[in-house]
Amino acid sequence: MRLRCLFLVLVALLSGGVQQVRAQKICAHRGFWKCEEAGNAQNSIASLRLAQENGFWGSEFDVHLTADDVVVVNHDPSLNGISIRKHTYRRLLKTKLPNGERIPTLGEYLKQGAQSSCMLVLEIKPQKTVHKTLKLAKACVEELRRHQLLDPSRVMFISFSFEACCWIAEELPGFGNQYLEGDKDPETVHAAGINGIDYEYGVFHKHPDWVERAHALGMEVNVWTVDNEREMKYLSELGVDVITTNRPLLLRKVLGE
Ligand code: MG
């Protein structure tokens, strides 16, 4: 009897003491940004292809609207100093990405995106007005539909625009939809119908309890952009769901994959 009690105490101690660690998903930032070292360019079709070939769970990229309302893939609001929102798509074609590619339209990017099961993590960049940002969000949804990628297992949305996240929550409630700014706690984001948060390392370092609080609400937790081993380990132990990184090969090693 005494032995049985001792055994039960030991089991209780062990199960309480061993932290449940979630399996983290690896998301390559801006296509697979560090592929620049191999002569590619961030947010280029070549960088997405490289992320797909490396078998990462997901690949993140950014979209903007040109002056003539073409959705293009680029991180910055300008390309080689030329403002995307102030110029037509035709004008933008006169300048090239560092790897010689022209700036991809979302349609061109999605053609490559359809080539593998790598999750397309689409960042809706805030435009000059909320009206323009929502116009961009709607244009993205149309383009995804055209490419038969409007599927929650193939695409998810992230944005610094709370309005864009609220719009996605309303229009596409079954899709991954994460808010990036880091200024709101999980309960506030959840109350707006948004089903995930994607905050930077410093936010979770300051509020480690936000991960558990978000999970308790059934939300997914993503973190950007984590490039060093110490932060990768910390977040892995904290139990975030997705780690977005410029160094997905290092992250794969840290996670023991
Ligand atoms: Mg981005």
py3Dmol code that shows the C-alpha trace and the ligand (Angstrom):
import py3Dmol

protein = """\
ATOM      1  CA  MET A   1       0.000   0.000   0.000  1.00  0.00           C
ATOM      2  CA  ARG A   2       2.794   2.359   0.970  1.00  0.00           C
ATOM      3  CA  LEU A   3       4.622   1.533  -2.254  1.00  0.00           C
ATOM      4  CA  ARG A   4       1.496   2.215  -4.312  1.00  0.00           C
ATOM      5  CA  CYS A   5       1.095   5.633  -2.631  1.00  0.00           C
ATOM      6  CA  LEU A   6       4.729   6.440  -3.334  1.00  0.00           C
ATOM      7  CA  PHE A   7       4.239   5.475  -6.981  1.00  0.00           C
ATOM      8  CA  LEU A   8       1.152   7.694  -7.301  1.00  0.00           C
ATOM      9  CA  VAL A   9       2.968  10.647  -5.716  1.00  0.00           C
ATOM     10  CA  LEU A  10       5.853  10.144  -8.139  1.00  0.00           C
ATOM     11  CA  VAL A  11       3.493  10.054 -11.148  1.00  0.00           C
ATOM     12  CA  ALA A  12       1.739  13.216  -9.944  1.00  0.00           C
ATOM     13  CA  LEU A  13       5.054  15.001  -9.433  1.00  0.00           C
ATOM     14  CA  LEU A  14       6.341  13.973 -12.838  1.00  0.00           C
ATOM     15  CA  SER A  15       3.207  14.871 -14.794  1.00  0.00           C
ATOM     16  CA  GLY A  16       3.005  18.241 -13.039  1.00  0.00           C
ATOM     17  CA  GLY A  17       6.679  18.925 -13.406  1.00  0.00           C
ATOM     18  CA  VAL A  18       7.077  18.038 -17.079  1.00  0.00           C
ATOM     19  CA  GLN A  19       5.991  20.988 -19.145  1.00  0.00           C
ATOM     20  CA  GLN A  20       3.851  20.143 -22.129  1.00  0.00           C
ATOM     21  CA  VAL A  21       5.707  21.458 -25.152  1.00  0.00           C
ATOM     22  CA  ARG A  22       3.750  22.018 -28.354  1.00  0.00           C
ATOM     23  CA  ALA A  23       5.320  21.060 -31.657  1.00  0.00           C
ATOM     24  CA  GLN A  24       6.390  24.294 -33.310  1.00  0.00           C
ATOM     25  CA  LYS A  25       5.832  25.024 -36.960  1.00  0.00           C
ATOM     26  CA  ILE A  26       8.590  26.776 -38.914  1.00  0.00           C
ATOM     27  CA  CYS A  27       7.652  29.762 -41.048  1.00  0.00           C
ATOM     28  CA  ALA A  28      10.285  31.251 -43.367  1.00  0.00           C
ATOM     29  CA  HIS A  29      10.170  35.047 -43.366  1.00  0.00           C
ATOM     30  CA  ARG A  30       9.672  37.011 -46.640  1.00  0.00           C
ATOM     31  CA  GLY A  31       9.742  33.927 -48.817  1.00  0.00           C
ATOM     32  CA  PHE A  32      12.967  32.540 -47.466  1.00  0.00           C
ATOM     33  CA  TRP A  33      14.821  35.773 -46.870  1.00  0.00           C
ATOM     34  CA  LYS A  34      18.287  34.446 -46.197  1.00  0.00           C
ATOM     35  CA  CYS A  35      18.238  32.808 -49.576  1.00  0.00           C
ATOM     36  CA  GLU A  36      19.646  36.231 -50.535  1.00  0.00           C
ATOM     37  CA  GLU A  37      22.954  34.726 -49.517  1.00  0.00           C
ATOM     38  CA  ALA A  38      22.452  32.323 -52.405  1.00  0.00           C
ATOM     39  CA  GLY A  39      21.870  35.235 -54.780  1.00  0.00           C
ATOM     40  CA  ASN A  40      18.087  35.454 -54.445  1.00  0.00           C
ATOM     41  CA  ALA A  41      15.851  38.254 -53.176  1.00  0.00           C
ATOM     42  CA  GLN A  42      13.339  38.448 -50.337  1.00  0.00           C
ATOM     43  CA  ASN A  43       9.704  38.125 -51.423  1.00  0.00           C
ATOM     44  CA  SER A  44      10.777  36.884 -54.847  1.00  0.00           C
ATOM     45  CA  ILE A  45       9.291  33.843 -56.531  1.00  0.00           C
ATOM     46  CA  ALA A  46      12.718  32.174 -56.273  1.00  0.00           C
ATOM     47  CA  SER A  47      12.692  32.682 -52.484  1.00  0.00           C
ATOM     48  CA  LEU A  48       9.253  31.094 -52.155  1.00  0.00           C
ATOM     49  CA  ARG A  49      10.408  28.174 -54.285  1.00  0.00           C
ATOM     50  CA  LEU A  50      13.393  27.694 -51.983  1.00  0.00           C
ATOM     51  CA  ALA A  51      11.134  27.672 -48.898  1.00  0.00           C
ATOM     52  CA  GLN A  52       8.963  25.045 -50.592  1.00  0.00           C
ATOM     53  CA  GLU A  53      11.951  22.926 -51.612  1.00  0.00           C
ATOM     54  CA  ASN A  54      13.240  23.001 -48.029  1.00  0.00           C
ATOM     55  CA  GLY A  55       9.929  21.656 -46.778  1.00  0.00           C
ATOM     56  CA  PHE A  56       9.171  24.342 -44.203  1.00  0.00           C
ATOM     57  CA  TRP A  57       5.635  24.413 -42.799  1.00  0.00           C
ATOM     58  CA  GLY A  58       5.035  27.935 -44.104  1.00  0.00           C
ATOM     59  CA  SER A  59       6.405  30.917 -45.958  1.00  0.00           C
ATOM     60  CA  GLU A  60       5.451  34.508 -45.164  1.00  0.00           C
ATOM     61  CA  PHE A  61       5.208  37.345 -47.703  1.00  0.00           C
ATOM     62  CA  ASP A  62       3.862  40.905 -47.944  1.00  0.00           C
ATOM     63  CA  VAL A  63       1.462  42.552 -50.372  1.00  0.00           C
ATOM     64  CA  HIS A  64       0.728  46.142 -51.484  1.00  0.00           C
ATOM     65  CA  LEU A  65      -1.541  47.896 -53.961  1.00  0.00           C
ATOM     66  CA  THR A  66      -0.026  49.867 -56.838  1.00  0.00           C
ATOM     67  CA  ALA A  67      -1.502  53.210 -57.996  1.00  0.00           C
ATOM     68  CA  ASP A  68      -3.558  51.265 -60.569  1.00  0.00           C
ATOM     69  CA  ASP A  69      -4.705  48.707 -57.982  1.00  0.00           C
ATOM     70  CA  VAL A  70      -2.506  45.753 -58.938  1.00  0.00           C
ATOM     71  CA  VAL A  71      -1.595  43.591 -55.943  1.00  0.00           C
ATOM     72  CA  VAL A  72       2.180  43.118 -55.828  1.00  0.00           C
ATOM     73  CA  VAL A  73       4.435  41.185 -53.470  1.00  0.00           C
ATOM     74  CA  ASN A  74       7.098  43.287 -51.738  1.00  0.00           C
ATOM     75  CA  HIS A  75       8.125  43.958 -48.167  1.00  0.00           C
ATOM     76  CA  ASP A  76       8.764  47.698 -48.277  1.00  0.00           C
ATOM     77  CA  PRO A  77       6.233  50.265 -49.512  1.00  0.00           C
ATOM     78  CA  SER A  78       8.782  51.222 -52.162  1.00  0.00           C
ATOM     79  CA  LEU A  79      10.956  49.332 -54.612  1.00  0.00           C
ATOM     80  CA  ASN A  80      14.423  50.782 -55.229  1.00  0.00           C
ATOM     81  CA  GLY A  81      13.122  54.119 -53.953  1.00  0.00           C
ATOM     82  CA  ILE A  82       9.988  54.093 -56.135  1.00  0.00           C
ATOM     83  CA  SER A  83       6.797  54.292 -54.085  1.00  0.00           C
ATOM     84  CA  ILE A  84       4.490  51.377 -54.934  1.00  0.00           C
ATOM     85  CA  ARG A  85       1.276  53.209 -54.088  1.00  0.00           C
ATOM     86  CA  LYS A  86       2.188  56.244 -56.187  1.00  0.00           C
ATOM     87  CA  HIS A  87       3.173  54.368 -59.329  1.00  0.00           C
ATOM     88  CA  THR A  88       1.526  52.028 -61.770  1.00  0.00           C
ATOM     89  CA  TYR A  89       2.480  48.396 -62.066  1.00  0.00           C
ATOM     90  CA  ARG A  90       3.900  49.161 -65.544  1.00  0.00           C
ATOM     91  CA  ARG A  91       6.251  51.735 -64.063  1.00  0.00           C
ATOM     92  CA  LEU A  92       7.395  49.310 -61.357  1.00  0.00           C
ATOM     93  CA  LEU A  93       8.385  46.793 -64.009  1.00  0.00           C
ATOM     94  CA  LYS A  94      11.210  49.129 -65.039  1.00  0.00           C
ATOM     95  CA  THR A  95      13.037  48.351 -61.806  1.00  0.00           C
ATOM     96  CA  LYS A  96      14.219  44.916 -60.761  1.00  0.00           C
ATOM     97  CA  LEU A  97      14.657  42.910 -57.564  1.00  0.00           C
ATOM     98  CA  PRO A  98      18.284  42.226 -56.531  1.00  0.00           C
ATOM     99  CA  ASN A  99      18.138  38.787 -58.179  1.00  0.00           C
ATOM    100  CA  GLY A 100      16.986  40.246 -61.512  1.00  0.00           C
ATOM    101  CA  GLU A 101      13.331  39.162 -61.126  1.00  0.00           C
ATOM    102  CA  ARG A 102      10.647  41.731 -61.757  1.00  0.00           C
ATOM    103  CA  ILE A 103       8.347  42.558 -58.846  1.00  0.00           C
ATOM    104  CA  PRO A 104       5.840  39.685 -58.656  1.00  0.00           C
ATOM    105  CA  THR A 105       2.121  40.280 -58.851  1.00  0.00           C
ATOM    106  CA  LEU A 106       0.179  38.291 -56.266  1.00  0.00           C
ATOM    107  CA  GLY A 107      -1.162  36.164 -59.128  1.00  0.00           C
ATOM    108  CA  GLU A 108       2.347  35.245 -60.282  1.00  0.00           C
ATOM    109  CA  TYR A 109       3.395  34.528 -56.710  1.00  0.00           C
ATOM    110  CA  LEU A 110       0.389  32.268 -56.151  1.00  0.00           C
ATOM    111  CA  LYS A 111       1.180  30.246 -59.265  1.00  0.00           C
ATOM    112  CA  GLN A 112       4.372  29.221 -57.505  1.00  0.00           C
ATOM    113  CA  GLY A 113       2.504  28.967 -54.193  1.00  0.00           C
ATOM    114  CA  ALA A 114       0.213  26.334 -55.659  1.00  0.00           C
ATOM    115  CA  GLN A 115       3.201  24.077 -56.386  1.00  0.00           C
ATOM    116  CA  SER A 116       3.508  22.678 -52.856  1.00  0.00           C
ATOM    117  CA  SER A 117       1.625  22.324 -49.603  1.00  0.00           C
ATOM    118  CA  CYS A 118       3.751  25.014 -47.893  1.00  0.00           C
ATOM    119  CA  MET A 119       1.334  27.324 -46.014  1.00  0.00           C
ATOM    120  CA  LEU A 120       1.130  30.770 -47.640  1.00  0.00           C
ATOM    121  CA  VAL A 121       1.258  33.297 -44.797  1.00  0.00           C
ATOM    122  CA  LEU A 122      -0.063  36.423 -46.481  1.00  0.00           C
ATOM    123  CA  GLU A 123       0.688  39.729 -44.754  1.00  0.00           C
ATOM    124  CA  ILE A 124      -1.759  42.476 -45.677  1.00  0.00           C
ATOM    125  CA  LYS A 125       0.349  45.627 -45.377  1.00  0.00           C
ATOM    126  CA  PRO A 126      -1.479  48.702 -44.070  1.00  0.00           C
ATOM    127  CA  GLN A 127      -1.985  51.127 -46.970  1.00  0.00           C
ATOM    128  CA  LYS A 128      -2.328  54.900 -46.750  1.00  0.00           C
ATOM    129  CA  THR A 129      -5.945  54.690 -45.589  1.00  0.00           C
ATOM    130  CA  VAL A 130      -8.058  51.967 -43.986  1.00  0.00           C
ATOM    131  CA  HIS A 131     -10.253  52.083 -47.094  1.00  0.00           C
ATOM    132  CA  LYS A 132      -7.225  51.194 -49.274  1.00  0.00           C
ATOM    133  CA  THR A 133      -6.106  48.476 -46.848  1.00  0.00           C
ATOM    134  CA  LEU A 134      -9.521  46.816 -47.037  1.00  0.00           C
ATOM    135  CA  LYS A 135      -9.481  47.184 -50.816  1.00  0.00           C
ATOM    136  CA  LEU A 136      -6.163  45.318 -50.794  1.00  0.00           C
ATOM    137  CA  ALA A 137      -7.596  42.597 -48.515  1.00  0.00           C
ATOM    138  CA  LYS A 138     -10.566  42.091 -50.851  1.00  0.00           C
ATOM    139  CA  ALA A 139      -8.311  41.968 -53.924  1.00  0.00           C
ATOM    140  CA  CYS A 140      -6.159  39.299 -52.213  1.00  0.00           C
ATOM    141  CA  VAL A 141      -9.185  37.149 -51.458  1.00  0.00           C
ATOM    142  CA  GLU A 142     -10.318  37.401 -55.103  1.00  0.00           C
ATOM    143  CA  GLU A 143      -6.878  36.454 -56.383  1.00  0.00           C
ATOM    144  CA  LEU A 144      -6.680  33.477 -53.998  1.00  0.00           C
ATOM    145  CA  ARG A 145     -10.094  32.337 -55.207  1.00  0.00           C
ATOM    146  CA  ARG A 146      -8.944  32.615 -58.832  1.00  0.00           C
ATOM    147  CA  HIS A 147      -5.983  30.365 -58.054  1.00  0.00           C
ATOM    148  CA  GLN A 148      -8.095  27.905 -56.054  1.00  0.00           C
ATOM    149  CA  LEU A 149      -6.039  28.673 -52.982  1.00  0.00           C
ATOM    150  CA  LEU A 150      -8.830  30.169 -50.903  1.00  0.00           C
ATOM    151  CA  ASP A 151      -8.539  27.271 -48.511  1.00  0.00           C
ATOM    152  CA  PRO A 152      -7.611  27.499 -44.797  1.00  0.00           C
ATOM    153  CA  SER A 153      -5.178  24.616 -45.194  1.00  0.00           C
ATOM    154  CA  ARG A 154      -3.270  26.565 -47.883  1.00  0.00           C
ATOM    155  CA  VAL A 155      -3.374  30.198 -46.823  1.00  0.00           C
ATOM    156  CA  MET A 156      -3.616  32.271 -43.660  1.00  0.00           C
ATOM    157  CA  PHE A 157      -3.615  36.021 -43.058  1.00  0.00           C
ATOM    158  CA  ILE A 158      -1.561  38.314 -40.840  1.00  0.00           C
ATOM    159  CA  SER A 159      -1.644  42.101 -40.552  1.00  0.00           C
ATOM    160  CA  PHE A 160      -0.630  45.127 -38.479  1.00  0.00           C
ATOM    161  CA  SER A 161      -3.994  46.563 -39.479  1.00  0.00           C
ATOM    162  CA  PHE A 162      -6.565  45.674 -36.830  1.00  0.00           C
ATOM    163  CA  GLU A 163      -9.289  46.666 -39.315  1.00  0.00           C
ATOM    164  CA  ALA A 164      -7.970  44.214 -41.914  1.00  0.00           C
ATOM    165  CA  CYS A 165      -7.935  41.407 -39.304  1.00  0.00           C
ATOM    166  CA  CYS A 166     -11.508  42.284 -38.271  1.00  0.00           C
ATOM    167  CA  TRP A 167     -12.567  42.204 -41.932  1.00  0.00           C
ATOM    168  CA  ILE A 168     -10.984  38.754 -42.481  1.00  0.00           C
ATOM    169  CA  ALA A 169     -12.638  37.516 -39.257  1.00  0.00           C
ATOM    170  CA  GLU A 170     -16.003  38.560 -40.638  1.00  0.00           C
ATOM    171  CA  GLU A 171     -15.512  37.354 -44.238  1.00  0.00           C
ATOM    172  CA  LEU A 172     -13.406  34.231 -43.712  1.00  0.00           C
ATOM    173  CA  PRO A 173     -14.015  33.024 -40.153  1.00  0.00           C
ATOM    174  CA  GLY A 174     -12.460  29.587 -40.753  1.00  0.00           C
ATOM    175  CA  PHE A 175      -9.098  30.963 -41.847  1.00  0.00           C
ATOM    176  CA  GLY A 176      -5.989  31.589 -39.762  1.00  0.00           C
ATOM    177  CA  ASN A 177      -6.040  35.316 -39.031  1.00  0.00           C
ATOM    178  CA  GLN A 178      -3.425  36.896 -36.792  1.00  0.00           C
ATOM    179  CA  TYR A 179      -2.854  40.406 -35.551  1.00  0.00           C
ATOM    180  CA  LEU A 180       0.773  41.593 -35.577  1.00  0.00           C
ATOM    181  CA  GLU A 181       1.023  44.842 -33.649  1.00  0.00           C
ATOM    182  CA  GLY A 182       1.547  43.385 -30.161  1.00  0.00           C
ATOM    183  CA  ASP A 183      -0.337  46.156 -28.367  1.00  0.00           C
ATOM    184  CA  LYS A 184      -3.441  44.169 -27.402  1.00  0.00           C
ATOM    185  CA  ASP A 185      -3.844  41.229 -25.031  1.00  0.00           C
ATOM    186  CA  PRO A 186      -5.316  37.945 -26.329  1.00  0.00           C
ATOM    187  CA  GLU A 187      -8.759  38.595 -24.806  1.00  0.00           C
ATOM    188  CA  THR A 188      -9.109  41.934 -26.634  1.00  0.00           C
ATOM    189  CA  VAL A 189      -8.064  40.406 -29.954  1.00  0.00           C
ATOM    190  CA  HIS A 190     -10.348  37.408 -29.446  1.00  0.00           C
ATOM    191  CA  ALA A 191     -13.299  39.659 -28.594  1.00  0.00           C
ATOM    192  CA  ALA A 192     -12.940  41.181 -32.092  1.00  0.00           C
ATOM    193  CA  GLY A 193     -13.335  37.709 -33.643  1.00  0.00           C
ATOM    194  CA  ILE A 194      -9.644  37.419 -34.604  1.00  0.00           C
ATOM    195  CA  ASN A 195      -8.354  33.889 -34.006  1.00  0.00           C
ATOM    196  CA  GLY A 196      -4.624  34.405 -33.527  1.00  0.00           C
ATOM    197  CA  ILE A 197      -1.804  36.660 -32.440  1.00  0.00           C
ATOM    198  CA  ASP A 198       1.567  37.027 -34.129  1.00  0.00           C
ATOM    199  CA  TYR A 199       3.752  39.220 -31.929  1.00  0.00           C
ATOM    200  CA  GLU A 200       7.459  39.855 -31.682  1.00  0.00           C
ATOM    201  CA  TYR A 201       9.749  38.146 -29.217  1.00  0.00           C
ATOM    202  CA  GLY A 202       9.840  41.151 -26.855  1.00  0.00           C
ATOM    203  CA  VAL A 203       6.068  41.063 -26.388  1.00  0.00           C
ATOM    204  CA  PHE A 204       6.077  37.438 -25.254  1.00  0.00           C
ATOM    205  CA  HIS A 205       9.146  38.049 -23.127  1.00  0.00           C
ATOM    206  CA  LYS A 206       7.237  40.791 -21.337  1.00  0.00           C
ATOM    207  CA  HIS A 207       3.929  38.883 -21.244  1.00  0.00           C
ATOM    208  CA  PRO A 208       4.773  35.166 -21.238  1.00  0.00           C
ATOM    209  CA  ASP A 209       1.288  34.402 -19.881  1.00  0.00           C
ATOM    210  CA  TRP A 210      -0.270  35.669 -23.135  1.00  0.00           C
ATOM    211  CA  VAL A 211       0.635  32.367 -24.835  1.00  0.00           C
ATOM    212  CA  GLU A 212      -1.373  30.294 -22.364  1.00  0.00           C
ATOM    213  CA  ARG A 213      -4.184  32.863 -22.261  1.00  0.00           C
ATOM    214  CA  ALA A 214      -4.438  32.814 -26.068  1.00  0.00           C
ATOM    215  CA  HIS A 215      -4.449  29.013 -26.110  1.00  0.00           C
ATOM    216  CA  ALA A 216      -7.179  28.952 -23.481  1.00  0.00           C
ATOM    217  CA  LEU A 217      -9.290  30.937 -25.961  1.00  0.00           C
ATOM    218  CA  GLY A 218      -8.473  28.509 -28.786  1.00  0.00           C
ATOM    219  CA  MET A 219      -6.239  31.042 -30.545  1.00  0.00           C
ATOM    220  CA  GLU A 220      -3.055  30.215 -32.448  1.00  0.00           C
ATOM    221  CA  VAL A 221       0.145  31.954 -31.374  1.00  0.00           C
ATOM    222  CA  ASN A 222       2.812  32.953 -33.882  1.00  0.00           C
ATOM    223  CA  VAL A 223       5.967  34.931 -33.165  1.00  0.00           C
ATOM    224  CA  TRP A 224       8.127  37.107 -35.466  1.00  0.00           C
ATOM    225  CA  THR A 225      10.984  37.372 -36.327  1.00  0.00           C
ATOM    226  CA  VAL A 226      13.216  35.107 -34.278  1.00  0.00           C
ATOM    227  CA  ASP A 227      16.756  34.664 -35.511  1.00  0.00           C
ATOM    228  CA  ASN A 228      18.867  33.629 -32.537  1.00  0.00           C
ATOM    229  CA  GLU A 229      19.132  30.312 -30.795  1.00  0.00           C
ATOM    230  CA  ARG A 230      18.446  31.595 -27.268  1.00  0.00           C
ATOM    231  CA  GLU A 231      15.151  33.218 -28.285  1.00  0.00           C
ATOM    232  CA  MET A 232      14.170  30.168 -30.341  1.00  0.00           C
ATOM    233  CA  LYS A 233      14.646  27.917 -27.292  1.00  0.00           C
ATOM    234  CA  TYR A 234      12.755  30.282 -24.983  1.00  0.00           C
ATOM    235  CA  LEU A 235       9.760  30.458 -27.322  1.00  0.00           C
ATOM    236  CA  SER A 236       9.782  26.747 -27.967  1.00  0.00           C
ATOM    237  CA  GLU A 237       9.555  26.114 -24.213  1.00  0.00           C
ATOM    238  CA  LEU A 238       6.860  28.756 -23.910  1.00  0.00           C
ATOM    239  CA  GLY A 239       4.769  26.666 -26.306  1.00  0.00           C
ATOM    240  CA  VAL A 240       4.094  29.063 -29.204  1.00  0.00           C
ATOM    241  CA  ASP A 241       2.606  27.380 -32.274  1.00  0.00           C
ATOM    242  CA  VAL A 242       4.546  29.007 -35.120  1.00  0.00           C
ATOM    243  CA  ILE A 243       7.996  30.611 -35.149  1.00  0.00           C
ATOM    244  CA  THR A 244       8.681  32.973 -38.049  1.00  0.00           C
ATOM    245  CA  THR A 245      12.362  33.325 -38.789  1.00  0.00           C
ATOM    246  CA  ASN A 246      14.964  34.480 -41.272  1.00  0.00           C
ATOM    247  CA  ARG A 247      16.986  31.424 -40.248  1.00  0.00           C
ATOM    248  CA  PRO A 248      14.651  28.462 -40.686  1.00  0.00           C
ATOM    249  CA  LEU A 249      17.530  26.014 -41.101  1.00  0.00           C
ATOM    250  CA  LEU A 250      18.953  27.031 -37.698  1.00  0.00           C
ATOM    251  CA  LEU A 251      15.469  26.796 -36.146  1.00  0.00           C
ATOM    252  CA  ARG A 252      15.067  23.305 -37.554  1.00  0.00           C
ATOM    253  CA  LYS A 253      18.294  22.314 -35.768  1.00  0.00           C
ATOM    254  CA  VAL A 254      17.230  23.999 -32.497  1.00  0.00           C
ATOM    255  CA  LEU A 255      13.904  22.135 -32.579  1.00  0.00           C
ATOM    256  CA  GLY A 256      15.767  18.891 -33.200  1.00  0.00           C
ATOM    257  CA  GLU A 257      14.066  18.155 -36.508  1.00  0.00           C
TER     258      GLU A 257
END
"""
ligand_1 = """\
1
MG
Mg 6.011 40.555 -43.443
"""
view = py3Dmol.view(width=600, height=400)
view.addModel(protein, "pdb")
view.setStyle({"model": 0}, {"cartoon": {"style": "trace"}})
view.addModel(ligand_1, "xyz")
view.setStyle({"model": 1}, {"stick": {}})
view.zoomTo()
view.show()
